């Protein structure tokens, strides 16, 4: 079963964007493995709370990454 797990800052994606990621990822699996994998493909989008992740020993926040205002607009 093909499986993809996307982790995104909470509130960055709206419902339509999540649907698009799911559809495009499933289409990619079908392109690689054939139509038979469509019913068994799983795409999970995890939303991580602000400050709940980091890189290179630094806790990341949406403000540090410059996506604070953009995140609120996307969730509307």
C-alpha positions in Angstrom: 0.0 0.0 0.0 1.6 3.3 -1.0 1.6 5.8 1.9 2.6 9.5 2.0 2.7 11.6 5.2 2.9 15.4 4.9 3.6 17.4 8.0 2.6 21.1 7.7 2.3 24.0 10.2 -1.2 24.1 11.6 -3.5 26.5 9.7 -1.2 26.9 6.6 -3.4 24.9 4.3 -7.1 25.3 3.6 -9.5 22.5 2.9 -9.1 22.9 -0.9 -5.3 22.8 -0.7 -5.4 19.6 1.4 -7.7 18.0 -1.2 -5.3 19.0 -4.0 -2.4 17.4 -2.2 -4.3 14.2 -1.6 -5.5 14.0 -5.3 -2.1 14.9 -6.8 -0.2 12.4 -4.5 -2.6 9.6 -5.3 -2.2 10.4 -9.0 1.6 10.2 -8.6 1.3 6.8 -7.0 -1.0 5.6 -9.9 1.5 7.0 -12.4 4.3 5.0 -10.9 2.5 1.8 -9.8 -0.6 1.6 -12.0 -4.3 2.1 -11.5 -4.5 -1.0 -9.1 -3.0 1.0 -6.3 -5.6 3.8 -6.2 -7.9 2.1 -3.7 -5.0 1.2 -1.4 -3.2 4.6 -1.5 -3.1 6.5 1.7 -2.2 10.2 2.1 -2.1 11.7 5.5 -1.7 15.4 6.2 -0.6 16.1 9.8 -0.9 19.7 11.1 1.8 20.5 13.6 1.1 23.1 16.3 3.2 26.2 16.0 6.6 25.7 17.7 6.1 22.0 17.8 8.9 21.2 15.4 12.5 22.2 14.7 15.5 21.9 12.5 19.2 21.9 13.4 18.5 22.3 17.1 16.3 25.3 16.6 12.6 25.4 17.4 10.7 26.7 14.4 7.7 29.0 14.5 5.6 30.4 11.8 6.8 33.9 12.8 10.5 32.8 12.4 9.7 31.4 9.0 7.8 34.5 7.9 4.5 32.7 7.3 2.4 34.0 10.2 -0.1 36.2 8.2 -0.1 33.9 5.2 -1.2 31.0 7.4 -4.2 32.8 8.7 -5.3 33.8 5.2 -5.0 30.2 3.9 -7.3 28.8 6.6 -10.1 31.2 5.8 
